[in-house]
Amino acid sequence: AIFASGTGSNARKIVEHFQSSADIKVSVIVSNKSTAPVLQMAADYEIPTLVLNRQEFYETKNILKKLHAYNADYLILAGFLWLIPKYLCQSFENQIVNIHPALLPKYGGAGMYGMNVHRAVKAAGETESGMTIHFVNEKYDEGAIFFQAKCLLEENDTPEDIASKVLALEHEYFPKVIESIIKGKK
């Protein structure tokens, strides 16, 4: 299951990567926004979708039944902005994977997503950035790191330039790393 809150460019790369796979498939795309463009992308690929209600997500365990109905073995967070509740972390221990647009542990935590991250990297005068793929626990961006990729930053790079460089890394590596996690390789 892919969880996404926005346009779904990483979700699209994951879907495309596994389209021809005999043993790994995206069974459902889950969003917390009924207007998220990722839902249209799912429809384009004829992938079922679920839209989460905040109250139901945090106060019930209904999503577990739905995920099991879709035979979801892994939860892939591809730009999903809600904190994953304890019951999901426990039910999918070491099977929830997130991508973060910085080199954790720097620039992680609540509120550190999207352009907020890239503006902070720029403001700090970093000479490199990148992306981190990590397992999810009950705290933002604190799960065990599985993979990182770096890019060099130029002094005149804007936050938008940084975002573009990091997104290129995400698109290149995220689907392949997900496959290696699922297949138990490193």
Residue pairs with C-beta under 8 A, 6 or more apart in sequence:
1 26
1 27
1 28
1 29
1 30
1 67
1 70
1 72
1 74
1 75
1 76
2 11
2 14
2 15
2 26
2 28
2 29
2 30
2 38
2 76
2 78
3 29
3 30
3 31
3 75
3 76
3 77
3 78
3 80
4 10
4 11
4 29
4 30
4 31
4 36
4 38
4 77
4 78
4 79
4 80
5 31
5 32
5 33
5 36
5 38
5 79
5 80
5 81
5 82
6 33
6 36
6 37
6 38
6 79
7 36
7 37
7 38
7 41
7 79
8 29
8 36
8 37
8 38
8 41
8 42
8 78
8 79
9 167
9 171
10 78
10 79
10 99
10 170
10 171
10 174
11 29
11 38
11 41
11 42
11 78
11 79
12 41
13 170
13 171
13 174
13 175
14 26
14 76
14 78
14 174
14 175
14 178
15 26
15 41
15 42
15 45
15 47
16 175
17 175
17 176
17 178
17 179
18 24
18 25
18 26
18 175
18 179
19 45
21 179
24 179
24 182
24 183
26 45
26 47
27 47
27 48
27 70
27 71
27 72
28 47
28 48
28 49
28 50
28 66
28 67
28 70
28 72
29 38
29 39
29 41
29 42
29 47
29 48
29 49
29 50
30 49
30 50
30 51
30 52
30 63
30 80
31 38
31 39
31 49
31 50
31 51
31 52
31 80
32 51
32 52
32 54
32 57
32 80
32 81
32 82
33 51
34 51
38 79
39 49
39 51
42 48
42 49
43 49
48 70
50 63
50 66
52 63
52 82
54 82
56 62
56 63
57 63
57 82
57 85
58 85
61 87
63 88
64 87
64 88
64 91
67 75
73 95
73 182
74 92
74 95
74 96
74 97
74 178
74 181
74 182
75 84
75 88
75 92
75 95
75 96
75 97
75 136
76 96
76 97
76 178
77 84
77 96
77 97
77 98
77 99
77 136
78 99
78 174
79 99
79 113
79 114
80 98
81 113
83 110
83 138
83 139
83 140
84 96
84 136
84 138
85 138
86 138
88 96
89 96
89 136
89 137
89 138
94 135
96 135
96 136
96 143
97 133
97 134
97 135
97 136
97 146
97 177
97 178
97 181
98 133
98 134
98 135
98 136
98 141
98 143
99 131
99 132
99 133
99 170
99 174
100 108
100 112
100 117
100 131
100 132
100 133
100 134
100 141
101 113
101 114
101 117
101 118
101 129
101 131
101 163
101 166
101 167
101 170
102 108
102 112
102 117
102 121
102 129
102 130
102 131
102 132
102 166
103 128
103 129
103 130
103 131
103 132
103 148
103 150
104 132
104 134
104 141
104 145
104 148
105 141
105 142
107 117
107 120
107 121
108 132
108 140
108 141
108 142
109 140
109 141
110 140
112 120
112 140
112 141
114 163
115 159
115 160
115 163
118 129
118 159
118 160
118 162
118 163
118 166
119 159
121 129
121 153
121 159
121 162
122 157
122 158
122 159
122 162
126 153
127 152
127 153
128 150
128 151
128 152
128 153
129 150
129 151
129 153
129 162
129 165
129 166
130 148
130 149
130 150
130 151
130 166
130 169
131 148
131 149
131 166
131 169
131 170
131 173
131 174
132 141
132 145
132 147
132 148
133 145
133 146
133 147
133 148
133 173
133 174
133 177
133 178
134 141
134 143
134 144
134 145
134 146
135 143
135 144
135 146
136 143
137 143
146 177
146 181
146 186
147 173
147 177
149 169
149 172
149 173
150 169
151 165
151 166
151 168
151 169
153 162
153 165
154 161
157 165
180 186
